[in-house]
C-alpha cells in the first residue's frame, strides 16, 4: 500500500522542477 502523502510528495518532486523549468525558460526565450 502506498500512502497518498507519498504520492503527493512524488507529484511535488516531479512537478516543481517542471514548473521551475517553464518559469525559467519563459524569460530567457
mmCIF entry with sequence, helices, sheets and N, C-alpha, C, O atoms, coordinates in Angstrom:
data_MODEL
# 
_entry.id   MODEL 
# 
_entity.id                         1 
_entity.type                       polymer 
_entity.pdbx_number_of_molecules   1 
# 
_entity_poly.entity_id                      1 
_entity_poly.type                           'polypeptide(L)' 
_entity_poly.nstd_linkage                   no 
_entity_poly.nstd_monomer                   no 
_entity_poly.pdbx_seq_one_letter_code       
;(UNK)(UNK)(UNK)(UNK)(UNK)(UNK)(UNK)(UNK)(UNK)(UNK)(UNK)(UNK)(UNK)(UNK)(UNK)(UNK)
(UNK)(UNK)(UNK)(UNK)(UNK)(UNK)(UNK)(UNK)(UNK)(UNK)(UNK)(UNK)(UNK)
;
_entity_poly.pdbx_seq_one_letter_code_can   XXXXXXXXXXXXXXXXXXXXXXXXXXXXX 
_entity_poly.pdbx_strand_id                 A 
# 
loop_
_entity_poly_seq.entity_id 
_entity_poly_seq.num 
_entity_poly_seq.mon_id 
_entity_poly_seq.hetero 
1 1  UNK n 
1 2  UNK n 
1 3  UNK n 
1 4  UNK n 
1 5  UNK n 
1 6  UNK n 
1 7  UNK n 
1 8  UNK n 
1 9  UNK n 
1 10 UNK n 
1 11 UNK n 
1 12 UNK n 
1 13 UNK n 
1 14 UNK n 
1 15 UNK n 
1 16 UNK n 
1 17 UNK n 
1 18 UNK n 
1 19 UNK n 
1 20 UNK n 
1 21 UNK n 
1 22 UNK n 
1 23 UNK n 
1 24 UNK n 
1 25 UNK n 
1 26 UNK n 
1 27 UNK n 
1 28 UNK n 
1 29 UNK n 
# 
_struct_asym.id          A 
_struct_asym.entity_id   1 
# 
_struct_conf.conf_type_id            HELX_P 
_struct_conf.id                      HELX_P1 
_struct_conf.pdbx_PDB_helix_id       AA1 
_struct_conf.beg_label_comp_id       UNK 
_struct_conf.beg_label_asym_id       A 
_struct_conf.beg_label_seq_id        4 
_struct_conf.pdbx_beg_PDB_ins_code   ? 
_struct_conf.end_label_comp_id       UNK 
_struct_conf.end_label_asym_id       A 
_struct_conf.end_label_seq_id        28 
_struct_conf.pdbx_end_PDB_ins_code   ? 
_struct_conf.beg_auth_comp_id        UNK 
_struct_conf.beg_auth_asym_id        A 
_struct_conf.beg_auth_seq_id         4 
_struct_conf.end_auth_comp_id        UNK 
_struct_conf.end_auth_asym_id        A 
_struct_conf.end_auth_seq_id         28 
_struct_conf.pdbx_PDB_helix_class    1 
_struct_conf.details                 ? 
_struct_conf.pdbx_PDB_helix_length   25 
# 
_struct_conf_type.id          HELX_P 
_struct_conf_type.criteria    ? 
_struct_conf_type.reference   ? 
# 
loop_
_atom_site.group_PDB 
_atom_site.id 
_atom_site.type_symbol 
_atom_site.label_atom_id 
_atom_site.label_alt_id 
_atom_site.label_comp_id 
_atom_site.label_asym_id 
_atom_site.label_entity_id 
_atom_site.label_seq_id 
_atom_site.pdbx_PDB_ins_code 
_atom_site.Cartn_x 
_atom_site.Cartn_y 
_atom_site.Cartn_z 
_atom_site.occupancy 
_atom_site.B_iso_or_equiv 
_atom_site.pdbx_formal_charge 
_atom_site.auth_seq_id 
_atom_site.auth_comp_id 
_atom_site.auth_asym_id 
_atom_site.auth_atom_id 
_atom_site.pdbx_PDB_model_num 
ATOM 1   N N  . UNK A 1 1  ? 0.841  -1.205 0.000   1.00 0.00 ? 1  UNK A N  1 
ATOM 2   C CA . UNK A 1 1  ? 0.000  0.000  0.000   1.00 0.00 ? 1  UNK A CA 1 
ATOM 3   C C  . UNK A 1 1  ? 0.873  1.250  0.000   1.00 0.00 ? 1  UNK A C  1 
ATOM 4   O O  . UNK A 1 1  ? 1.845  1.344  0.749   1.00 0.00 ? 1  UNK A O  1 
ATOM 5   N N  . UNK A 1 2  ? 0.517  2.192  -0.837  1.00 0.00 ? 2  UNK A N  1 
ATOM 6   C CA . UNK A 1 2  ? 1.281  3.445  -0.912  1.00 0.00 ? 2  UNK A CA 1 
ATOM 7   C C  . UNK A 1 2  ? 0.431  4.577  -0.358  1.00 0.00 ? 2  UNK A C  1 
ATOM 8   O O  . UNK A 1 2  ? -0.642 4.858  -0.892  1.00 0.00 ? 2  UNK A O  1 
ATOM 9   N N  . UNK A 1 3  ? 0.885  5.227  0.694   1.00 0.00 ? 3  UNK A N  1 
ATOM 10  C CA . UNK A 1 3  ? 0.125  6.335  1.283   1.00 0.00 ? 3  UNK A CA 1 
ATOM 11  C C  . UNK A 1 3  ? -0.086 7.459  0.282   1.00 0.00 ? 3  UNK A C  1 
ATOM 12  O O  . UNK A 1 3  ? 0.750  7.693  -0.590  1.00 0.00 ? 3  UNK A O  1 
ATOM 13  N N  . UNK A 1 4  ? -1.198 8.143  0.412   1.00 0.00 ? 4  UNK A N  1 
ATOM 14  C CA . UNK A 1 4  ? -1.467 9.258  -0.504  1.00 0.00 ? 4  UNK A CA 1 
ATOM 15  C C  . UNK A 1 4  ? -0.424 10.350 -0.339  1.00 0.00 ? 4  UNK A C  1 
ATOM 16  O O  . UNK A 1 4  ? -0.094 11.058 -1.291  1.00 0.00 ? 4  UNK A O  1 
ATOM 17  N N  . UNK A 1 5  ? 0.094  10.481 0.879   1.00 0.00 ? 5  UNK A N  1 
ATOM 18  C CA . UNK A 1 5  ? 1.114  11.504 1.124   1.00 0.00 ? 5  UNK A CA 1 
ATOM 19  C C  . UNK A 1 5  ? 2.352  11.214 0.276   1.00 0.00 ? 5  UNK A C  1 
ATOM 20  O O  . UNK A 1 5  ? 2.978  12.130 -0.257  1.00 0.00 ? 5  UNK A O  1 
ATOM 21  N N  . UNK A 1 6  ? 2.696  9.936  0.159   1.00 0.00 ? 6  UNK A N  1 
ATOM 22  C CA . UNK A 1 6  ? 3.864  9.566  -0.634  1.00 0.00 ? 6  UNK A CA 1 
ATOM 23  C C  . UNK A 1 6  ? 3.637  9.958  -2.091  1.00 0.00 ? 6  UNK A C  1 
ATOM 24  O O  . UNK A 1 6  ? 4.534  10.483 -2.750  1.00 0.00 ? 6  UNK A O  1 
ATOM 25  N N  . UNK A 1 7  ? 2.434  9.698  -2.584  1.00 0.00 ? 7  UNK A N  1 
ATOM 26  C CA . UNK A 1 7  ? 2.119  10.057 -3.966  1.00 0.00 ? 7  UNK A CA 1 
ATOM 27  C C  . UNK A 1 7  ? 2.163  11.567 -4.138  1.00 0.00 ? 7  UNK A C  1 
ATOM 28  O O  . UNK A 1 7  ? 2.649  12.071 -5.151  1.00 0.00 ? 7  UNK A O  1 
ATOM 29  N N  . UNK A 1 8  ? 1.656  12.282 -3.149  1.00 0.00 ? 8  UNK A N  1 
ATOM 30  C CA . UNK A 1 8  ? 1.660  13.746 -3.223  1.00 0.00 ? 8  UNK A CA 1 
ATOM 31  C C  . UNK A 1 8  ? 3.091  14.266 -3.258  1.00 0.00 ? 8  UNK A C  1 
ATOM 32  O O  . UNK A 1 8  ? 3.411  15.183 -4.015  1.00 0.00 ? 8  UNK A O  1 
ATOM 33  N N  . UNK A 1 9  ? 3.952  13.671 -2.428  1.00 0.00 ? 9  UNK A N  1 
ATOM 34  C CA . UNK A 1 9  ? 5.351  14.104 -2.409  1.00 0.00 ? 9  UNK A CA 1 
ATOM 35  C C  . UNK A 1 9  ? 6.000  13.832 -3.762  1.00 0.00 ? 9  UNK A C  1 
ATOM 36  O O  . UNK A 1 9  ? 6.772  14.651 -4.260  1.00 0.00 ? 9  UNK A O  1 
ATOM 37  N N  . UNK A 1 10 ? 5.684  12.679 -4.357  1.00 0.00 ? 10 UNK A N  1 
ATOM 38  C CA . UNK A 1 10 ? 6.268  12.365 -5.667  1.00 0.00 ? 10 UNK A CA 1 
ATOM 39  C C  . UNK A 1 10 ? 5.782  13.364 -6.703  1.00 0.00 ? 10 UNK A C  1 
ATOM 40  O O  . UNK A 1 10 ? 6.551  13.794 -7.562  1.00 0.00 ? 10 UNK A O  1 
ATOM 41  N N  . UNK A 1 11 ? 4.501  13.736 -6.627  1.00 0.00 ? 11 UNK A N  1 
ATOM 42  C CA . UNK A 1 11 ? 3.965  14.704 -7.585  1.00 0.00 ? 11 UNK A CA 1 
ATOM 43  C C  . UNK A 1 11 ? 4.671  16.042 -7.436  1.00 0.00 ? 11 UNK A C  1 
ATOM 44  O O  . UNK A 1 11 ? 4.962  16.710 -8.428  1.00 0.00 ? 11 UNK A O  1 
ATOM 45  N N  . UNK A 1 12 ? 4.947  16.433 -6.196  1.00 0.00 ? 12 UNK A N  1 
ATOM 46  C CA . UNK A 1 12 ? 5.636  17.705 -5.957  1.00 0.00 ? 12 UNK A CA 1 
ATOM 47  C C  . UNK A 1 12 ? 7.069  17.631 -6.462  1.00 0.00 ? 12 UNK A C  1 
ATOM 48  O O  . UNK A 1 12 ? 7.559  18.551 -7.116  1.00 0.00 ? 12 UNK A O  1 
ATOM 49  N N  . UNK A 1 13 ? 7.729  16.529 -6.149  1.00 0.00 ? 13 UNK A N  1 
ATOM 50  C CA . UNK A 1 13 ? 9.132  16.375 -6.555  1.00 0.00 ? 13 UNK A CA 1 
ATOM 51  C C  . UNK A 1 13 ? 9.259  16.400 -8.070  1.00 0.00 ? 13 UNK A C  1 
ATOM 52  O O  . UNK A 1 13 ? 10.231 16.936 -8.602  1.00 0.00 ? 13 UNK A O  1 
ATOM 53  N N  . UNK A 1 14 ? 8.278  15.822 -8.774  1.00 0.00 ? 14 UNK A N  1 
ATOM 54  C CA . UNK A 1 14 ? 8.351  15.775 -10.231 1.00 0.00 ? 14 UNK A CA 1 
ATOM 55  C C  . UNK A 1 14 ? 7.718  17.006 -10.857 1.00 0.00 ? 14 UNK A C  1 
ATOM 56  O O  . UNK A 1 14 ? 8.052  17.372 -11.984 1.00 0.00 ? 14 UNK A O  1 
ATOM 57  N N  . UNK A 1 15 ? 6.805  17.647 -10.134 1.00 0.00 ? 15 UNK A N  1 
ATOM 58  C CA . UNK A 1 15 ? 6.080  18.790 -10.689 1.00 0.00 ? 15 UNK A CA 1 
ATOM 59  C C  . UNK A 1 15 ? 6.823  20.100 -10.522 1.00 0.00 ? 15 UNK A C  1 
ATOM 60  O O  . UNK A 1 15 ? 6.829  20.929 -11.432 1.00 0.00 ? 15 UNK A O  1 
ATOM 61  N N  . UNK A 1 16 ? 7.454  20.301 -9.364  1.00 0.00 ? 16 UNK A N  1 
ATOM 62  C CA . UNK A 1 16 ? 8.138  21.576 -9.105  1.00 0.00 ? 16 UNK A CA 1 
ATOM 63  C C  . UNK A 1 16 ? 9.233  21.854 -10.132 1.00 0.00 ? 16 UNK A C  1 
ATOM 64  O O  . UNK A 1 16 ? 9.277  22.956 -10.679 1.00 0.00 ? 16 UNK A O  1 
ATOM 65  N N  . UNK A 1 17 ? 10.115 20.900 -10.413 1.00 0.00 ? 17 UNK A N  1 
ATOM 66  C CA . UNK A 1 17 ? 11.168 21.155 -11.416 1.00 0.00 ? 17 UNK A CA 1 
ATOM 67  C C  . UNK A 1 17 ? 10.580 21.505 -12.771 1.00 0.00 ? 17 UNK A C  1 
ATOM 68  O O  . UNK A 1 17 ? 11.140 22.333 -13.490 1.00 0.00 ? 17 UNK A O  1 
ATOM 69  N N  . UNK A 1 18 ? 9.454  20.887 -13.136 1.00 0.00 ? 18 UNK A N  1 
ATOM 70  C CA . UNK A 1 18 ? 8.827  21.175 -14.429 1.00 0.00 ? 18 UNK A CA 1 
ATOM 71  C C  . UNK A 1 18 ? 8.325  22.613 -14.459 1.00 0.00 ? 18 UNK A C  1 
ATOM 72  O O  . UNK A 1 18 ? 8.497  23.321 -15.451 1.00 0.00 ? 18 UNK A O  1 
ATOM 73  N N  . UNK A 1 19 ? 7.700  23.037 -13.359 1.00 0.00 ? 19 UNK A N  1 
ATOM 74  C CA . UNK A 1 19 ? 7.199  24.417 -13.292 1.00 0.00 ? 19 UNK A CA 1 
ATOM 75  C C  . UNK A 1 19 ? 8.366  25.391 -13.278 1.00 0.00 ? 19 UNK A C  1 
ATOM 76  O O  . UNK A 1 19 ? 8.331  26.417 -13.957 1.00 0.00 ? 19 UNK A O  1 
ATOM 77  N N  . UNK A 1 20 ? 9.388  25.074 -12.514 1.00 0.00 ? 20 UNK A N  1 
ATOM 78  C CA . UNK A 1 20 ? 10.563 25.939 -12.444 1.00 0.00 ? 20 UNK A CA 1 
ATOM 79  C C  . UNK A 1 20 ? 11.197 26.067 -13.824 1.00 0.00 ? 20 UNK A C  1 
ATOM 80  O O  . UNK A 1 20 ? 11.639 27.147 -14.214 1.00 0.00 ? 20 UNK A O  1 
ATOM 81  N N  . UNK A 1 21 ? 11.238 24.970 -14.552 1.00 0.00 ? 21 UNK A N  1 
ATOM 82  C CA . UNK A 1 21 ? 11.821 24.986 -15.895 1.00 0.00 ? 21 UNK A CA 1 
ATOM 83  C C  . UNK A 1 21 ? 11.010 25.906 -16.801 1.00 0.00 ? 21 UNK A C  1 
ATOM 84  O O  . UNK A 1 21 ? 11.576 26.689 -17.564 1.00 0.00 ? 21 UNK A O  1 
ATOM 85  N N  . UNK A 1 22 ? 9.695  25.810 -16.718 1.00 0.00 ? 22 UNK A N  1 
ATOM 86  C CA . UNK A 1 22 ? 8.844  26.662 -17.563 1.00 0.00 ? 22 UNK A CA 1 
ATOM 87  C C  . UNK A 1 22 ? 9.040  28.128 -17.205 1.00 0.00 ? 22 UNK A C  1 
ATOM 88  O O  . UNK A 1 22 ? 9.131  28.984 -18.085 1.00 0.00 ? 22 UNK A O  1 
ATOM 89  N N  . UNK A 1 23 ? 9.106  28.412 -15.896 1.00 0.00 ? 23 UNK A N  1 
ATOM 90  C CA . UNK A 1 23 ? 9.256  29.806 -15.465 1.00 0.00 ? 23 UNK A CA 1 
ATOM 91  C C  . UNK A 1 23 ? 10.629 30.345 -15.860 1.00 0.00 ? 23 UNK A C  1 
ATOM 92  O O  . UNK A 1 23 ? 10.766 31.520 -16.199 1.00 0.00 ? 23 UNK A O  1 
ATOM 93  N N  . UNK A 1 24 ? 11.639 29.488 -15.817 1.00 0.00 ? 24 UNK A N  1 
ATOM 94  C CA . UNK A 1 24 ? 12.998 29.938 -16.124 1.00 0.00 ? 24 UNK A CA 1 
ATOM 95  C C  . UNK A 1 24 ? 13.202 30.052 -17.631 1.00 0.00 ? 24 UNK A C  1 
ATOM 96  O O  . UNK A 1 24 ? 13.986 30.880 -18.096 1.00 0.00 ? 24 UNK A O  1 
ATOM 97  N N  . UNK A 1 25 ? 12.493 29.217 -18.394 1.00 0.00 ? 25 UNK A N  1 
ATOM 98  C CA . UNK A 1 25 ? 12.643 29.241 -19.852 1.00 0.00 ? 25 UNK A CA 1 
ATOM 99  C C  . UNK A 1 25 ? 11.916 30.452 -20.438 1.00 0.00 ? 25 UNK A C  1 
ATOM 100 O O  . UNK A 1 25 ? 12.404 31.071 -21.383 1.00 0.00 ? 25 UNK A O  1 
ATOM 101 N N  . UNK A 1 26 ? 10.752 30.791 -19.880 1.00 0.00 ? 26 UNK A N  1 
ATOM 102 C CA . UNK A 1 26 ? 9.937  31.876 -20.434 1.00 0.00 ? 26 UNK A CA 1 
ATOM 103 C C  . UNK A 1 26 ? 10.707 33.195 -20.546 1.00 0.00 ? 26 UNK A C  1 
ATOM 104 O O  . UNK A 1 26 ? 10.721 33.791 -21.623 1.00 0.00 ? 26 UNK A O  1 
ATOM 105 N N  . UNK A 1 27 ? 11.353 33.673 -19.465 1.00 0.00 ? 27 UNK A N  1 
ATOM 106 C CA . UNK A 1 27 ? 12.039 34.967 -19.533 1.00 0.00 ? 27 UNK A CA 1 
ATOM 107 C C  . UNK A 1 27 ? 13.233 34.951 -20.486 1.00 0.00 ? 27 UNK A C  1 
ATOM 108 O O  . UNK A 1 27 ? 13.547 35.965 -21.109 1.00 0.00 ? 27 UNK A O  1 
ATOM 109 N N  . UNK A 1 28 ? 13.892 33.809 -20.598 1.00 0.00 ? 28 UNK A N  1 
ATOM 110 C CA . UNK A 1 28 ? 15.113 33.738 -21.409 1.00 0.00 ? 28 UNK A CA 1 
ATOM 111 C C  . UNK A 1 28 ? 14.829 33.405 -22.864 1.00 0.00 ? 28 UNK A C  1 
ATOM 112 O O  . UNK A 1 28 ? 15.698 33.585 -23.717 1.00 0.00 ? 28 UNK A O  1 
ATOM 113 N N  . UNK A 1 29 ? 13.638 32.925 -23.159 1.00 0.00 ? 29 UNK A N  1 
ATOM 114 C CA . UNK A 1 29 ? 13.340 32.504 -24.533 1.00 0.00 ? 29 UNK A CA 1 
ATOM 115 C C  . UNK A 1 29 ? 13.240 33.719 -25.450 1.00 0.00 ? 29 UNK A C  1 
ATOM 116 O O  . UNK A 1 29 ? 12.995 33.571 -26.647 1.00 0.00 ? 29 UNK A O  1 
# 
